[in-house]
Amino acid sequence: MPERDEFTWTTMVSAYVRDFDMDSANALANRMSEKNVATWNCLIDGYMRLGNVEVAESLFDQMPVKDIITWTSMIKGYSFNKRYREAISVFYKMTEKGKGIVPDEVTMSTVISACAHLGVVEIGKEVHMYTVQNGFVLDVYIGSALVDMYSKCGCLNRALLVFFNLPEKNLFCWNAIIEGLAAHGYAREALRMLEKMEVELIKPNAVTFVSVLTACTHAGLVEEGQKVYRSMSSDYSIVSNIEHYGCMVALLSKAGLIQEALELIESMEFEPNAVIWGALLDGCRLHKNLEIAEVAFKRLMVLEPRNSGYYSLLISMYAGENKWRDVAEVRGRMRGLGIEKLCPGTSWIELDKRVHMFAAADKSHSASNEVYSLLDEVFEQMGLAGYMQESEGVY
């Protein structure tokens, strides 16, 4: 039997990696007289896809020689495992002078997406500038990533500028800008973008319609949303999924069409999830429909019985109707199950390329005294201007 060459060894290792059998892949790689770069890369990719980041990092550190695929595998792996800071850090190390490694389009689009997930617009701008200074073509991959990044970082004008300057736009580019418009409350502009897609002969997909329906929901455009929802199946033969139903239930509920929303849920061909019933419950809260709220709450107690948010919504509604016995009953059920209010959400702000995170009543930040002092001043100025804090429905 002829001796196996490097290509054969690497192919066999790759086969094990594709089957997620990393023990066999690693054992086979260790039998090689000397692992080549492709084998190392294959192992790193496999461990990253399985979430074994530490093992992948160890292999990366052991590698005697690293190529563009090695660095990109680490960046993609970190992003895949939602460790976006590490992905960006590896990119900066990769592009240090003297490394001799030039990133490609895949590397750049992955790093830009990492910036989008973190909301670090200043770093995102630096990466964008790097693509310009190093002669990268603004293709659909880098272009759609930039549009998405600027949109998610609150820079919609920059996102639009990139979008309109793209020499070629594919479905991902259109979806990115429509999602950005929807997120920033530009519902009618999102609808116009959908029309432009049709003119450009770009066929929208299920993701496109989720974004457009979300935009209609936020803006309260009921008729427009219903029209888009109907056209999705009649014009594009797209079957509604759970996200589309969720958008429509939220749209109808928010507009006060609670009964229609319930009928839509009951017409679904698959079991509605907690997001669907939660949207209906929230609509009931807005429009004080306690009867259907109780229906939604009962379903939610089957799906997510330990979600404190649903209890709080129902308690708020009972309190608004002065049904204190029902308030006590729901609170008693929460205590019996050991359910407490959810931890406060967090918000963050980027300053000098650092992300500062805050939570309600949080005093862990090094500058918390200054922050709270400034907040007190802001609230005082708001009071003088005639603004009052909204406290209705808080129990």
MOVENPE-V309073 format. One record per backbone hydrogen bond with DSSP energy under -0.5 kcal/mol. CO is the residue of the C=O (numbers start at 1). NH is the residue of the N-H. E is the energy in kcal/mol with one decimal. If there is no record, write none. Layout:
CO_NH_E / CO_NH_E
This chain:
5_9_-2.2 / 6_10_-2.7 / 7_11_-2.4 / 8_12_-2.2 / 9_13_-2.4 / 10_14_-2.6 / 11_15_-1.8 / 12_16_-1.7 / 13_17_-2.2 / 14_18_-2.4 / 15_19_-1.2 / 16_21_-2.6 / 17_20_-1.9 / 20_22_-1.2 / 21_25_-2.0 / 22_26_-2.8 / 23_27_-2.3 / 24_28_-2.5 / 25_29_-2.2 / 26_30_-2.1 / 27_31_-0.6 / 28_31_-1.0 / 29_32_-1.2 / 36_40_-2.0 / 37_41_-2.7 / 38_42_-2.1 / 39_43_-2.2 / 40_44_-2.5 / 41_45_-2.5 / 42_46_-2.1 / 43_47_-2.6 / 44_48_-2.3 / 45_49_-2.2 / 46_50_-1.2 / 47_52_-2.4 / 48_51_-1.4 / 51_53_-1.7 / 52_56_-1.9 / 53_57_-2.7 / 54_58_-2.1 / 55_59_-2.3 / 56_60_-2.5 / 57_61_-2.3 / 58_62_-1.5 / 59_63_-1.3 / 67_71_-1.9 / 68_72_-2.4 / 69_73_-2.5 / 70_74_-1.8 / 71_75_-2.2 / 72_76_-3.2 / 73_77_-2.5 / 74_78_-2.7 / 75_79_-2.1 / 76_80_-2.8 / 77_81_-1.7 / 78_83_-3.4 / 79_82_-1.9 / 82_84_-0.7 / 83_87_-1.5 / 84_88_-2.2 / 85_89_-2.4 / 86_90_-2.5 / 87_91_-1.7 / 88_92_-2.1 / 89_93_-2.0 / 90_94_-2.6 / 91_95_-1.8 / 93_96_-1.2 / 96_99_-1.7 / 100_102_-0.5 / 101_103_-0.6 / 104_108_-2.4 / 105_109_-2.5 / 106_110_-1.9 / 107_111_-2.3 / 108_112_-2.5 / 109_113_-1.9 / 110_114_-1.8 / 111_115_-2.0 / 112_116_-1.8 / 113_117_-2.2 / 114_118_-1.7 / 115_119_-1.6 / 115_120_-1.6 / 119_121_-1.3 / 120_124_-2.2 / 121_125_-2.6 / 122_126_-1.8 / 123_127_-2.4 / 124_128_-2.5 / 125_129_-2.7 / 126_130_-2.1 / 127_131_-1.8 / 128_132_-1.7 / 129_133_-3.0 / 130_134_-1.7 / 131_136_-2.6 / 132_135_-1.3 / 137_139_-2.3 / 138_167_-0.5 / 139_143_-2.7 / 140_144_-2.0 / 141_145_-1.7 / 142_146_-2.5 / 143_147_-2.4 / 144_148_-2.3 / 145_149_-2.6 / 146_150_-2.8 / 147_151_-2.0 / 148_152_-2.5 / 149_153_-1.6 / 150_155_-2.9 / 151_154_-1.5 / 154_156_-0.8 / 155_159_-2.0 / 156_160_-2.7 / 157_161_-2.2 / 158_162_-2.6 / 159_163_-2.5 / 160_164_-2.8 / 161_165_-1.1 / 162_166_-0.5 / 163_166_-1.3 / 170_174_-1.9 / 171_175_-2.8 / 172_176_-2.2 / 173_177_-2.0 / 174_178_-2.3 / 175_179_-2.5 / 176_180_-1.9 / 177_181_-2.5 / 178_182_-2.4 / 179_183_-2.5 / 180_184_-1.5 / 181_186_-2.7 / 182_185_-1.4 / 185_187_-1.4 / 186_190_-1.8 / 187_191_-2.3 / 188_192_-2.1 / 189_193_-2.1 / 190_194_-1.7 / 191_195_-1.7 / 192_196_-2.4 / 193_197_-2.2 / 194_198_-1.4 / 195_199_-1.7 / 196_200_-2.5 / 197_202_-2.8 / 198_201_-1.1 / 201_203_-0.6 / 202_204_-0.5 / 205_209_-1.6 / 206_210_-1.6 / 207_211_-1.9 / 208_212_-2.2 / 209_213_-2.7 / 210_214_-2.2 / 211_215_-2.2 / 212_216_-2.2 / 213_217_-2.1 / 214_218_-2.4 / 215_219_-1.9 / 216_220_-0.9 / 216_221_-2.3 / 217_220_-0.7 / 220_222_-1.6 / 221_225_-2.3 / 222_226_-2.7 / 223_227_-2.2 / 224_228_-2.4 / 225_229_-2.5 / 226_230_-2.2 / 227_231_-2.3 / 228_232_-1.7 / 229_233_-0.8 / 230_233_-0.7 / 230_234_-2.4 / 231_235_-2.4 / 231_236_-1.1 / 232_238_-2.3 / 233_237_-1.0 / 237_239_-0.6 / 241_245_-2.1 / 242_246_-2.1 / 243_247_-2.3 / 244_248_-2.3 / 245_249_-2.9 / 246_250_-2.2 / 247_251_-2.6 / 248_252_-2.7 / 249_253_-2.6 / 250_254_-2.6 / 251_255_-1.3 / 252_257_-2.6 / 253_256_-1.5 / 256_258_-1.6 / 257_261_-2.0 / 258_262_-2.3 / 259_263_-2.4 / 260_264_-2.1 / 261_265_-2.1 / 262_266_-2.3 / 263_267_-1.1 / 264_268_-0.5 / 265_268_-1.3 / 273_277_-1.9 / 274_278_-2.7 / 275_279_-2.1 / 276_280_-1.8 / 277_281_-2.6 / 278_282_-2.3 / 279_283_-2.0 / 280_284_-2.3 / 281_285_-2.0 / 282_286_-2.2 / 283_287_-2.1 / 284_288_-0.5 / 284_289_-2.1 / 285_288_-0.8 / 288_290_-1.0 / 289_293_-1.6 / 290_294_-2.0 / 291_295_-1.0 / 292_296_-2.5 / 293_297_-2.7 / 294_298_-2.0 / 295_299_-1.6 / 296_300_-2.3 / 297_301_-2.0 / 298_302_-0.6 / 299_302_-0.9 / 299_303_-1.6 / 300_304_-3.4 / 304_307_-1.7 / 306_308_-0.9 / 307_310_-0.9 / 307_311_-0.9 / 308_312_-2.4 / 309_313_-2.0 / 310_314_-2.1 / 311_315_-2.8 / 312_316_-2.3 / 313_317_-1.9 / 314_318_-2.7 / 315_319_-2.7 / 316_320_-1.9 / 317_321_-1.1 / 318_321_-0.6 / 318_323_-3.0 / 319_322_-1.5 / 322_324_-1.3 / 323_327_-1.9 / 324_328_-2.5 / 325_329_-2.0 / 326_330_-2.4 / 327_331_-2.4 / 328_332_-2.3 / 329_333_-1.9 / 330_334_-2.1 / 331_335_-2.4 / 332_336_-2.4 / 333_337_-1.8 / 334_338_-0.6 / 334_339_-3.0 / 335_338_-0.9 / 345_360_-0.7 / 347_358_-3.1 / 349_356_-3.0 / 351_354_-1.4 / 354_351_-3.0 / 354_356_-0.6 / 355_357_-0.5 / 356_349_-2.0 / 358_347_-2.6 / 359_362_-2.1 / 365_368_-1.8 / 367_371_-2.2 / 368_372_-2.9 / 369_373_-2.0 / 370_374_-2.2 / 371_375_-2.3 / 372_376_-2.4 / 373_377_-1.7 / 374_378_-2.4 / 375_379_-3.0 / 376_380_-2.1 / 377_381_-2.3 / 378_382_-2.5 / 379_383_-2.4 / 380_384_-2.1 / 381_385_-1.6 / 382_387_-2.8 / 383_386_-1.1 / 389_391_-0.6 / 391_394_-1.5 / 393_395_-0.6
